[in-house]
């Protein structure tokens, strides 16, 4: 099958899914796209995965580029002052305690760190869509959730970059120092280019509404993501920094309007590719650890939500609801699962699917629980 026909068929299937399962059943689209990939893989259809992967990676870069545009230095300081305690607790329980659990189950040090990264980040896309659907975005607990999601959004690209640097040869002091130098260099270049962009933004005002402006923005996103790959870092980190260059410009809203449809067109291919990459076997490796990690990842997010919500100024009941909503995993976990060694691929893939489904169910239960308490 030629690439054009393949992409066309996939887009039509995604359309049918969008107007049936996602809209009717209110299932997060990320889960549906992954399950579609799994289903196609089980049929044995000889599909050109590399084409889907390349399209999906462009969507991933645009996702993080748009994400980066939301965070100016002033906004980071404001959010950080209110949510840093919950953020530190979040990192500690995920990146420290989780690897200890995995190590006790017999995983290697590097594999244990990967699982720690896997369970860390809540899905921003699923959580925000959930809050929008239930008309909760203006609630106080939602403001806490969004602030913590921002904290995770900032930390996760760094975690992904570090985990990428640990693949292959393992962890050495020299490798870690070199990785750190490259990361600092990428940030310094982004800072310099931010100054250049601000200097010329008035001169570029006349082309913002032109059709060719999209080429400039997509080019910036892909080029800086590509630069990160060239340096041996994550394209996610590069795209995020590329977006931050434009955070304080007057173009932000216009760029977001132009890029969001392009991102929405490409991004489902990434989750579809992830589903296609899942190779199920008769024996699920580390099944006991999988169940323990799944239970732990739910428990610790509820703790982070409850304690963090209280520190933020939310009452206990709604803090508990915030913790339940934070249990949803999605795009970040998919990215980290894609970096896992072959021995952990099935484990990571099943964790992403199960945690997304469990988190989705717990979020609905929490909303009904709080509503029933208010009416009783």
C-alpha positions as semicolon CSV with decimal commas, in nm:
position;residue;x (nm);y (nm);z (nm)
1;X;0,000;0,000;0,000
2;X;0,140;0,343;-0,093
3;X;0,194;0,605;0,178
4;X;-0,071;0,845;0,053
5;X;-0,343;0,578;0,051
6;X;-0,231;0,457;0,396
7;X;-0,248;0,806;0,552
8;X;-0,582;0,874;0,387
9;X;-0,735;0,553;0,524
10;X;-0,601;0,624;0,873
11;X;-0,744;0,977;0,872
12;X;-1,087;0,843;0,772
13;X;-1,071;0,584;1,052
14;X;-0,973;0,854;1,302
15;X;-1,271;1,061;1,184
16;X;-1,510;0,770;1,241
17;X;-1,362;0,713;1,587
18;X;-1,393;1,081;1,669
19;X;-1,764;1,099;1,591
20;X;-1,847;0,771;1,766
21;X;-1,635;0,641;2,055
22;X;-1,470;0,965;2,170
23;X;-1,783;1,183;2,152
24;X;-2,044;0,925;2,252
25;X;-1,858;0,736;2,525
26;X;-1,641;1,028;2,640
27;X;-1,329;0,806;2,634
28;X;-1,002;1,005;2,612
29;X;-0,887;1,009;2,251
30;X;-0,531;0,910;2,348
31;X;-0,659;0,576;2,481
32;X;-0,870;0,518;2,170
33;X;-0,578;0,589;1,933
34;X;-0,348;0,351;2,123
35;X;-0,614;0,079;2,126
36;X;-0,665;0,129;1,753
37;X;-0,294;0,070;1,699
38;X;-0,306;-0,243;1,916
39;X;-0,609;-0,372;1,722
40;X;-0,441;-0,313;1,385
41;X;-0,127;-0,487;1,510
42;X;-0,325;-0,792;1,626
43;X;-0,486;-0,827;1,281
44;X;-0,143;-0,876;1,128
45;X;-0,196;-0,595;0,875
46;X;0,141;-0,515;0,718
47;X;0,133;-0,140;0,775
48;X;0,417;0,105;0,707
49;X;0,498;0,199;1,064
50;X;0,787;0,431;0,975
51;X;0,556;0,669;0,785
52;X;0,318;0,685;1,082
53;X;0,611;0,737;1,320
54;X;0,754;1,031;1,124
55;X;0,416;1,206;1,103
56;X;0,351;1,140;1,472
57;X;0,688;1,282;1,579
58;X;0,608;1,608;1,401
59;X;0,283;1,624;1,597
60;X;0,477;1,559;1,919
61;X;0,717;1,844;1,844
62;X;0,429;2,082;1,777
63;X;0,258;1,972;2,101
64;X;0,559;2,073;2,308
65;X;0,625;2,385;2,103
66;X;0,273;2,512;2,178
67;X;0,319;2,406;2,539
68;X;0,640;2,607;2,565
69;X;0,467;2,922;2,440
70;X;0,244;2,921;2,749
71;X;0,529;2,969;2,992
72;X;0,698;3,306;3,019
73;X;0,951;3,363;3,297
74;X;0,696;3,573;3,494
75;X;0,433;3,299;3,477
76;X;0,684;3,037;3,587
77;X;0,773;3,239;3,896
78;X;0,407;3,298;3,985
79;X;0,306;2,932;3,954
80;X;0,625;2,808;4,117
81;X;0,571;3,006;4,434
82;X;0,232;2,842;4,498
83;X;0,289;2,485;4,389
84;X;0,658;2,407;4,448
85;X;0,593;2,200;4,763
86;X;0,349;1,972;4,581
87;X;0,590;1,955;4,286
88;X;0,883;1,845;4,501
89;X;0,665;1,583;4,670
90;X;0,551;1,465;4,325
91;X;0,910;1,427;4,201
92;X;1,030;1,261;4,520
93;X;0,759;0,994;4,531
94;X;0,789;0,918;4,158
95;X;1,160;0,946;4,084
96;X;1,295;0,824;4,420
97;X;1,041;0,585;4,577
98;X;0,925;0,416;4,254
99;X;1,277;0,312;4,144
100;X;1,339;0,172;4,493
101;X;1,026;-0,044;4,460
102;X;1,136;-0,163;4,115
103;X;1,491;-0,234;4,232
104;X;1,357;-0,448;4,517
105;X;1,163;-0,647;4,253
106;X;1,489;-0,721;4,071
107;X;1,504;-0,456;3,797
108;X;1,836;-0,296;3,713
109;X;1,915;0,057;3,831
110;X;1,860;0,210;3,484
111;X;1,537;0,014;3,426
112;X;1,411;0,125;3,768
113;X;1,477;0,490;3,679
114;X;1,279;0,444;3,356
115;X;0,978;0,315;3,547
116;X;1,010;0,612;3,784
117;X;0,990;0,846;3,486
118;X;0,705;0,643;3,342
119;X;0,479;0,699;3,644
120;X;0,570;1,064;3,705
121;X;0,369;1,291;3,478
122;X;-0,009;1,326;3,476
123;X;-0,160;1,358;3,127
124;X;-0,215;1,728;3,067
125;X;-0,434;1,669;2,763
126;X;-0,665;1,411;2,927
127;X;-0,690;1,607;3,254
128;X;-0,766;1,942;3,091
129;X;-1,025;1,786;2,860
130;X;-1,182;1,615;3,160
131;X;-1,203;1,945;3,354
132;X;-1,350;2,120;3,048
133;X;-1,612;1,847;2,997
134;X;-1,730;1,870;3,358
135;X;-1,710;2,253;3,357
136;X;-1,461;2,254;3,644
137;X;-1,188;2,477;3,502
138;X;-1,285;2,776;3,717
139;X;-1,289;2,579;4,043
140;X;-1,013;2,637;4,296
141;X;-0,895;2,276;4,290
142;X;-0,870;2,296;3,912
143;X;-0,638;2,595;3,941
144;X;-0,419;2,386;4,171
145;X;-0,430;2,093;3,925
146;X;-0,335;2,319;3,633
147;X;-0,050;2,475;3,833
148;X;0,088;2,129;3,918
149;X;0,048;2,018;3,555
150;X;0,257;2,317;3,451
151;X;0,524;2,215;3,703
152;X;0,522;1,861;3,559
153;X;0,527;1,995;3,203
154;X;0,847;2,182;3,285
155;X;1,018;1,893;3,461
156;X;0,917;1,611;3,226
157;X;1,114;1,726;2,918
158;X;1,426;1,731;3,138
159;X;1,348;1,380;3,267
160;X;1,295;1,256;2,910
161;X;1,624;1,412;2,801
162;X;1,814;1,250;3,090
163;X;1,653;0,911;3,025
164;X;1,745;0,935;2,657
165;X;2,104;1,001;2,761
166;X;2,104;0,688;2,978
167;X;1,999;0,450;2,701
168;X;2,252;0,220;2,545
169;X;2,575;0,257;2,743
170;X;2,426;0,309;3,088
171;X;2,499;0,576;3,345
172;X;2,850;0,715;3,380
173;X;2,971;1,038;3,538
174;X;3,130;1,153;3,212
175;X;2,816;1,081;3,011
176;X;2,597;1,264;3,261
177;X;2,829;1,570;3,264
178;X;2,835;1,580;2,883
179;X;2,456;1,552;2,876
180;X;2,427;1,838;3,124
181;X;2,664;2,057;2,916
182;X;2,462;1,992;2,601
183;X;2,138;2,072;2,782
184;X;2,279;2,399;2,920
185;X;2,407;2,485;2,571
186;X;2,062;2,427;2,420
187;X;1,906;2,652;2,687
188;X;2,167;2,926;2,633
189;X;2,108;2,921;2,256
190;X;1,733;2,944;2,320
191;X;1,789;3,243;2,550
192;X;1,998;3,422;2,284
193;X;1,742;3,349;2,011
194;X;1,466;3,478;2,241
195;X;1,642;3,815;2,248
196;X;1,672;3,810;1,868
197;X;1,301;3,726;1,826
198;X;1,197;4,009;2,061
199;X;1,422;4,251;1,874
200;X;1,264;4,174;1,536
201;X;0,902;4,104;1,640
202;X;0,779;4,453;1,543
203;X;0,938;4,421;1,200
204;X;0,761;4,090;1,142
205;X;0,412;4,214;1,239
206;X;0,307;4,259;0,878
207;X;0,355;3,889;0,792
208;X;0,176;3,738;1,094
209;X;-0,154;3,716;0,907
210;X;0,008;3,594;0,584
211;X;-0,017;3,228;0,484
212;X;0,363;3,195;0,474
213;X;0,386;3,274;0,848
214;X;0,298;2,910;0,928
215;X;0,618;2,802;0,750
216;X;0,826;3,021;0,980
217;X;0,667;2,885;1,297
218;X;0,661;2,517;1,200
219;X;1,015;2,559;1,072
220;X;1,126;2,701;1,408
221;X;0,961;2,415;1,598
222;X;1,106;2,139;1,381
223;X;1,448;2,301;1,349
224;X;1,499;2,346;1,722
225;X;1,365;1,998;1,789
226;X;1,607;1,871;1,524
227;X;1,894;2,063;1,683
228;X;1,821;1,886;2,012
229;X;1,834;1,548;1,833
230;X;2,163;1,650;1,668
231;X;2,307;1,715;2,015
232;X;2,187;1,376;2,136
233;X;1,902;1,525;2,340
234;X;1,524;1,491;2,320
235;X;1,332;1,670;2,045
236;X;1,068;1,726;2,313
237;X;1,309;1,947;2,509
238;X;1,413;2,133;2,195
239;X;1,056;2,199;2,089
240;X;0,961;2,315;2,438
241;X;1,250;2,565;2,449
242;X;1,162;2,676;2,096
243;X;0,811;2,758;2,211
244;X;0,938;2,949;2,513
245;X;1,122;3,185;2,276
246;X;0,782;3,319;2,171
247;X;0,616;3,320;2,516
248;X;0,652;3,697;2,565
249;X;0,575;3,804;2,209
250;X;0,248;3,947;2,083
251;X;0,221;3,660;1,834
252;X;0,140;3,390;2,087
253;X;-0,238;3,372;2,039
254;X;-0,214;3,395;1,663
255;X;0,050;3,123;1,647
256;X;-0,152;2,893;1,871
257;X;-0,460;2,931;1,649
258;X;-0,257;2,846;1,339
259;X;-0,059;2,558;1,488
260;X;-0,326;2,378;1,691
261;X;-0,511;2,232;1,388
262;X;-0,179;2,113;1,242
263;X;-0,085;1,955;1,576
264;X;-0,427;1,790;1,603
265;X;-0,381;1,645;1,255
266;X;-0,036;1,494;1,321
267;X;-0,040;1,402;1,691
268;X;-0,285;1,107;1,678
269;X;-0,036;0,929;1,453
270;X;0,212;0,924;1,743
271;X;-0,028;0,741;1,974
272;X;-0,135;0,516;1,689
273;X;0,230;0,426;1,628
274;X;0,272;0,353;1,998
275;X;-0,018;0,107;1,982
276;X;0,129;-0,051;1,669
277;X;0,459;-0,098;1,851
278;X;0,306;-0,305;2,132
279;X;0,396;-0,670;2,077
280;X;0,191;-0,889;2,309
281;X;0,326;-1,225;2,415
282;X;0,167;-1,513;2,605
283;X;0,363;-1,420;2,915
284;X;0,350;-1,068;3,059
285;X;0,693;-0,987;3,207
286;X;0,708;-0,858;3,567
287;X;0,332;-0,895;3,613
288;X;0,354;-0,867;3,992
289;X;0,562;-0,550;3,966
290;X;0,320;-0,408;3,709
291;X;0,027;-0,443;3,949
292;X;0,228;-0,299;4,239
293;X;0,350;-0,002;4,034
294;X;-0,002;0,062;3,904
295;X;-0,143;0,066;4,257
296;X;0,146;0,277;4,388
297;X;0,117;0,530;4,104
298;X;-0,251;0,582;4,188
299;X;-0,185;0,605;4,562
300;X;0,101;0,852;4,540
301;X;-0,086;1,086;4,303
302;X;-0,381;1,093;4,544
303;X;-0,134;1,180;4,824
304;X;0,026;1,454;4,612
305;X;-0,317;1,593;4,521
306;X;-0,444;1,583;4,878
307;X;-0,134;1,730;5,045
308;X;-0,061;1,973;4,763
309;X;-0,421;2,090;4,753
310;X;-0,414;2,159;5,126
311;X;-0,090;2,358;5,087
312;X;-0,252;2,547;4,798
313;X;-0,552;2,638;5,016
314;X;-0,812;2,383;4,900
315;X;-1,028;2,195;5,152
316;X;-0,970;1,826;5,218
317;X;-1,259;1,681;5,017
318;X;-1,182;1,874;4,699
319;X;-0,807;1,811;4,749
320;X;-0,888;1,441;4,744
321;X;-1,082;1,493;4,420
322;X;-0,781;1,675;4,273
323;X;-0,561;1,378;4,363
324;X;-0,797;1,136;4,187
325;X;-0,796;1,350;3,871
326;X;-0,415;1,360;3,877
327;X;-0,397;0,977;3,846
328;X;-0,448;0,993;3,468
329;X;-0,139;0,913;3,259
330;X;-0,102;0,978;2,888
331;X;0,128;1,151;2,642
332;X;0,438;1,185;2,861
333;X;0,420;0,823;2,974
334;X;0,381;0,715;2,611
335;X;0,699;0,904;2,519
336;X;0,900;0,751;2,804
337;X;0,760;0,404;2,733
338;X;0,889;0,442;2,378
339;X;1,240;0,490;2,517
340;X;1,233;0,175;2,731
341;X;1,458;-0,120;2,654
342;X;1,301;-0,412;2,468
343;X;1,264;-0,614;2,790
344;X;1,045;-0,338;2,938
345;X;0,841;-0,255;2,628
346;X;0,541;-0,476;2,708
347;X;0,552;-0,378;3,076
348;X;0,562;-0,006;2,990
349;X;0,292;-0,032;2,724
350;X;0,051;-0,218;2,951
351;X;0,117;0,029;3,231
352;X;0,029;0,326;3,007
353;X;-0,295;0,162;2,892
354;X;-0,404;0,047;3,237
355;X;-0,310;0,370;3,416
356;X;-0,492;0,582;3,157
357;X;-0,806;0,370;3,193
358;X;-0,790;0,349;3,574
359;X;-0,720;0,721;3,605
360;X;-1,009;0,802;3,374
361;X;-1,249;0,592;3,585
362;X;-1,121;0,732;3,916
363;X;-1,164;1,088;3,791
364;X;-1,532;1,026;3,712
365;X;-1,585;0,855;4,047
366;X;-1,424;1,146;4,233
367;X;-1,650;1,404;4,068
368;X;-1,962;1,202;4,152
369;X;-1,837;1,152;4,509
370;X;-1,784;1,523;4,574
371;X;-2,116;1,616;4,409
372;X;-2,304;1,359;4,621
373;X;-2,143;1,494;4,940
374;X;-2,245;1,849;4,851
375;X;-2,609;1,753;4,795
376;X;-2,635;1,531;5,106
